[in-house]
Amino acid sequence: MKESFITFIKGILIGVANVIPGVSGGTIALITGILESLLNVIKKILSVNSVKLLLKGQLKQWSNYVDFKFAVSIAAGVIIAIVSVARLFKYLFDNYPVYLWAFFFGLVAASIYFVLKTVKKLNFANILFLFTGTTIAILIAFLHPASENRDLFYLFLCGIIAAASMILPGISGSFVLVLMGNYELVMIDSINELNFNILIPVAIGAGFGMLALSHILSWLFKNFPDQIISLLSGFMLGSLLIIWPWKITIWKINEFGEYVLNRSGEKIVERYSWFFPEQLNKEVLIAFLLMLIGIFVIWYMEQIAFKKRKIYENNRSLF
């Protein structure tokens, strides 16, 4: 029961991260140590064997095969976060963006160190993968957002890309949707209004994207663990630019010098301009404190995980 509750909390964290542009649900999954388990569950649920067991009515075997308990705990957490907790984060994001970004910056910055520690040998090849991942994430940060598009195929494509980036550490699914111009349409308007004309094609695309990527990533983790961890750590390192708390929003302007608005009447982001605060005021001090809290959270989680590993290894050595 306790384990399921902890998994449920991790699901909430993943769901919240998926809603905030710039923060990756995959990063949270990697930080909390469940990324590989999550990939395996997605892969099994969407597999041919899973469908066969369901069609035969072998529910118990199916439940054991897909690790149903884990899947339900994660799914419940993600769904609850997206429809409820995410609204709180949206309020914080709208009213206290610097504080929210600062906390996530601390989380991701600390997690890079602990994730890289799992690489057995940081040789030239792994450093190259780290550099490649960092470069890709930084390039994504400098892309200009597109305009909103309701075309069915485009929504399907949004689902594929967003789902893929949601389980890739360092690549934010929501930020990708911002770049594609459909963040508010998919993650805010359609969810709040339960607009199934938008949600259904996105969900189908997401299922397809998760199915493909879960198989690919699981195979990579099994055969090239150090290289894939180095690449994903690079994604996380590069994403720090996106998450950096102090940035100026440059709004999209048309040829008449007027702000371009989306269908909700809100301004569309053109790009961001990052800067370092010149004055050490109250906001800056609180932001740095939240960064340290984010770092401490990851350190504390790592200590708990380390103790659990030690207990498991000691118990195993007795037999």
N, C-alpha and C positions, 0 to 999 in steps of 0.2 A: 504493500500500500504506500509506504514511504517513498519507495523508488518510483512508483507511478506518479506521485505528487511532484517529485523533483523533476521528472521528465515533462510533466504538464507545465511547470514553471519555465522550463527551458523552451517549450513550445510557445509560451506567451512572449518570451524575449525574442524569439525568432519572428513571430508575427508582428511585433512592434517594430523590429528592425526593418522588416520588409515594407512597412508603410512610410518610414522616414527616408526621404531621398538622400543618398550619400552613405547610408548604413546598410550593410549586406546581411541578410538572414543567414547566408552561408558562413559569414565571419562568426556570428554568434554560435552557430552549430559547431564550427571548428574550435572556438574558444571553450565551449562547454563539453567538448569531447564526444559529440554524438554524430558528427558529420558522416562517418563511414556507416554507422548503424542506420542513419536516415536514408542514405543512398541505397543501402541493401533493402530496406523496407519498401521504398519507392519501386525499386527494380522488381522485387518479388510480387508486390500487389498488382503491378501492371504486366506480369508475365503470363505465358501460356499455361504453365502449371497451376497458377492461381485460378485462372478461369476454369480449367478442367475440374479442379477440386470443388469449386462453387457449383458448377453444372451437375456434378455427381451428388451434391448435397452433403459432402463431407466437411461440414463446418468446423468441427474440432481440429481435423488435420489441416484445414486451411488456416485456421487461427494460429496454430503452432508454426506453420510454414512461413507466414508473413509477419510473425511477431505482432499479432493484433493488439495486444495490451500496450506495447510501445507506440504503435501507430495511432491508436485512439488517443493516448495521452498527449502526443505531439500535435495531432490534428485539432483536438479540443482546445489546446493552448493557443495555437495559431489563429483559429477561427474566432475565439473569444477576444484575442488581442486586436484582430483586424476590425471587428465590429464594435468594440467597446473601449479597451485600453488605448487603442490608437487614437481615439477621439481626444483623450486627455493629452497625448503626446502632440497631437495636431495643435491643441490650444497652447501648449508650451512652445511648440515650434513657431507658432505665429506671434507669441508675445515675449518669449524669452529664448530666442534662437541661439544666442551666444552661449548661454548656460547649457543648453541641450547638446549643442555641437561639442562643447568643451568636455562634457562627461563622456560622450561617445569617442572623442579623440583619445582620451585617457584609456578607455577600454581597448580600443584597437591598437594603440601604440604599445601597451604592455603585452597584449596577446601576441604581437609579432615576435617578441623576444622568446616567449615560452613556446610558441609553435616552432620557431627555428631550432630550439633546443632539442626537438625530437628528431631532427636530421642527424643521422649517424655520422656522416662525413661531409663537411662543407668544402668540397673540392671545386675545381674550376668549372666543371659542368653544372654543378648545383648553383654556383654563384651566377653563372650565365642565365640559368632559369630564373633566379631571383631578380636579376637585372631586367630580363624580358618581361616578367610579370609587372614589375614596377613601371616600366616604360608604357606598357599597354594601358594600365590604370590611369597614368598621368595624361596620356593622349585622349582617353575618354573624357577626362575632366575638362579638356579644352574644346570639346565638340559643342556646336551650337544647337540648341533645341529646335525641333521642327514644329510645325503647326498641327493642331488637332485634326484627326482623320478618323471618320466613322465607317470607312469601307470595311466590309466583312473580312476580306483577306488580310487587310492591314491589322485589324483587331486580332485575328488568328496569329499573325506574325508577332504582334505585341506580346501575346501570351507565351509563345515559344521563347522569345528572347528574354522576357521578364522572368519566366520560370527558370530558365537556364542560369541567369545571373543571380537569382534568389538563392541558389544552392552553390554558387561559386563564391568562396570567400573573397572579400575585397571588391567585388563587382555588385553594386547595388541595383536590384531589380527596379525599385522605384525611381532611381536616378536615370536608368536606361529609359523608363517610360517618360520621364521629363524630357530627355533628349529626343524621344520619338513624338513628343507633343501630346501624349495621351495620359499623362499622370493623373490629372484632375478628373478626366472623363472616366478612367478605369478605377482608380484607387479611392476616389472620394465620391463623385456624383453617382456613379452606377451602383456602388455599395450602399450608400445612404438611401438611394431611391429604389434599390433592388430592380434595376433596369436589366432584365434578362436578355434583351436584344444586344446589349453590350457584353454582359457577363458570360453568356454561353459561348460565343466564339473565342473569347479570351481564355475561358476555362479549358476548352478543347485544345487550343494551342499550348496552354500551360501543361496539360497532361502529356501531350506529344513531346514537348521539350524536356520535361522531367524524365520521361521514359528513355529518351535517347541519351541524355546526359548522365543519368544514374548508372547506366551500363558502362558508358565510356569512363566515367570517373572511378567507378568500382574497379574496373580492369586496370586503370592507371595506378590506383592506390596499391593494388595487389602486386603489380609487376615493377613499378617505378616509384616506390614510396618517397624516397628522398627528393627525387626530381619534382614530383607533383607538389610536395609540401613546400619546396623552395619556390616554385612558380606561384602557388597560392599565397605564400608569404609576401612575394613581390606585389601581387594584386593588392594585398592589405596595406603594404607600405605606400604604394602609389595612391591608394584611396585616402590617405591622410590629408592629401591636398584638397580633396572634395569636402572632407569633414572639418577642415580647419575653421575654427569659430569666427575668425575675423575676415569677413569678405564683404565687398560692396556688390549689390545686384545691379547689373546693367540690363535695363528693360528694352524689349524689342520696340522699335519705332518705325513707322511707315514713311513713305516718300514725302508726306506732308508735315513730318515732324510730330506726329501724334502717336501716343502709345497704342500698340496693337493689343486688343483685348480678346480673351477667349469667350466662349458662349455664356460663361457665368459672369462676364463683365469684369474679369480680373486681368491685370497686366501679365504679359507673357515674358518669361525670362529669356534674355538674349545670351548672356554669359555672366561670369563672376570675375571680380577683380580682388585678389587676395592681398592682405597687408598685415603687418605686425603692429599692435597697439603702441603708440608713442608715449602715452601717459599711464602711470600705474594707479588708476582710479579704483573705486569700489567694484565696478563691474568686472574689471580685469582680474582683480584679486579673487573674487568669487569664482570666476571662470577657471583660473588656475587651481583653486581649491577643488573644484569639481573634476578637473583633469586628474588631480592626485587621488581623489576618491575613486575614479574609474580605474586607475592603475592599481589601487589597493584592492578593489573588488576582484580583479583578475588574479592578483598575487594570492589573495585569500583562497579563491577557488582552486588555484594551482596547489596550494599547501594541503587543502583537503583531499584533492585528487592524489597527491603524492603519498599521503598517509594511507589512503585506501589501497594504493598499489603495494605499499610496503606490507600492510596487513595480509593482503592476498598472497604475496610472494612468500611471507613467513609461514602462513598456513599451508601453502602448497609444499613447502620444503619439509613439513612434518610427515608427509606421506611417502 
